């Protein structure tokens, strides 16, 4: 009997979609009111991309990543990025073994499925750059030899939008490696009351099993979903719409840096994933609109004079979306 290929024996696309749709319900058992961030993480996984989460401390970013990893039956690790963190602390390092008189590679925390890079902008650029190869190539090079990372692999990085003292802003080249940037906001009053009620009833963030969180999907469902997303149809008119949006950002008087072709490709990928999650095998302009700000807000740079006037990346993108004709 011949061996199965990696994609044989996978669940159907409908089964995979149903499993990933159930993810929201599982995450809601532990995390209240962060549906947009959960959706962003699922879209990033479907596109084999990464996500940057921006929010003040205490809005459950770490708990969210832990809960998603549990619900998807994936391994996860957390790294607290600090000014003294070295690249080897993330990717791993060579350690001399006295018994064998050889150097052996000890894998770092990047060898996981979901890596939470907490406060990534608090570490120097050299350590930030240590993630670039892992994010782009899904591998780490040691002494010239590439070592593959587990699949799936997602970096969920966080940064604090308030405290800029002692931070190292991510360069544009690294920001561009993140498929999505989501803003993790404060919960609505009703959601916050619900959250406090759960804690008053004995909810323990460190014990997700007690909260009833269970695995509803795994690597097989993700692989089937990723394959299905790659076959979602993109009409020429929708492709043209994405290009027109990207070109409009390059001509905006409020921006000194518009969306690159890589950014346009990223919007194509995220729109496909959103269309598939919505139960369709084709992309509409509304799918593009729904993912435009999350996919593009970190890929544009405001002019200093526009910032002084109070302009924001989201505001400029809203204007671009309003000005570019939508194909019918």
Number of C-alpha atoms within 10 A of each C-alpha: 3 4 6 8 7 9 11 9 10 16 16 13 19 16 15 23 22 16 20 22 17 15 24 18 15 21 27 16 15 25 22 19 20 21 15 14 22 21 18 24 26 23 26 23 23 26 21 19 24 24 27 27 24 19 19 18 16 9 17 18 23 17 17 20 22 25 27 25 21 23 24 21 16 19 16 22 18 19 18 14 24 17 15 11 17 17 19 15 17 23 22 18 16 14 11 12 11 8 6 8 8 11 12 12 14 12 17 16 20 29 24 21 21 26 24 27 25 20 19 26 23 24 22 21 17 11 22 23 16 17 21 16 14 21 22 14 11 21 21 23 12 13 8 7 9 12 14 13 17 15 16 20 25 25 25 25 24 27 24 17 12 10 9 12 7 12 17 15 16 18 12 13 11 16 17 20 21 25 29 30 24 22 17 21 15 16 14 11 9 10 15 14 13 14 18 12 12 15 12 10 9 11 16 14 16 10 11 19 13 13 16 12 20 19 18 18 23 18 15 16 23 25 21 22 27 20 15 20 25 15 12 18 16 15 13 9 14 22 17 13 18 24 19 18 24 24 18 19 25 17 13 17 12 22 22 15 16 22 22 18 12 14 24 20 17 23 28 22 24 27 30 30 28 22 21 27 22 13 11 15 18 17 22 19 17 13 21 25 18 14 22 26 22 22 27 26 20 21 26 24 18 19 15 13 11 15 14 9 9 9 16 16 19 16 13 21 21 14 14 19 19 11 11 14 11 17 10 7
